[in-house]
Amino acid sequence: MKVRLSEYNPDWVNRYQEEAAFLTTIFTDEIVRFEHFGSTSVPGLQAKPVIDMMCIVKDITKIDLYNDRMHSLGYDVAGDWGIPGRRLFRKGCEERTHHIHCYQTDNPQIERHLIFRDYLRCHPEEVTRYSKFKQELVERFDNTSEYSPAKKSFVKSMEQLALSWSAEHQLES
């Protein structure tokens, strides 16, 4: 799939909220809460215009019962997609619009993603650095199959900064 990198769009928040409201009608009582995360959740950050959202649920195994319904509504049902305890639904085929990551309330991936998001929201200089890095990658790689792995080590190192920041921040509280 071709990499589509866009400037931050404030409408991404609305698109997240609309999708969360829609998904609430499907998953109903299974949902604990939704979170907007990933690059589209950080003001000022360039992003692939695909809304990453977390659907935090009571029991992840019950989400599998919705696979046929989600598929009939146009979502690609991707299972755990390499992350145990997650269920991933992708909307929009080749022109993806949303990735819905379902996690059970006790999954450690939740905290990691939210800390990274919050770190970027609090550190505009890191948003600038991350955007520049993404732009450099887009100039080198046309497809997400090359782009995504190329940014992995950069993201991991930034994630470590975020985790350290969070630990320090909690000590101050």
Sequence and secondary structure as in RCSB ss.txt:
>XXXX:A:sequence
MKVRLSEYNPDWVNRYQEEAAFLTTIFTDEIVRFEHFGSTSVPGLQAKPVIDMMCIVKDITKIDLYNDRMHSLGY
DVAGDWGIPGRRLFRKGCEERTHHIHCYQTDNPQIERHLIFRDYLRCHPEEVTRYSKFKQELVERFDNTSEYSPA
KKSFVKSMEQLALSWSAEHQLES
>XXXX:A:secstr
 B   B   THHHHHHHHHHHHHHHHHGGGEEEEEEESGGGSTT  B S EEEEEEES HHHHGGGHHHHHHTTE
EE TTTTSTTEEEEEESGGG  EEEEEEETT HHHHHHHHHHHHHHH HHHHHHHHHHHHHHHHH SBHHHHHHH
HHHHHHHHHHHHHHHHHHHHHH 
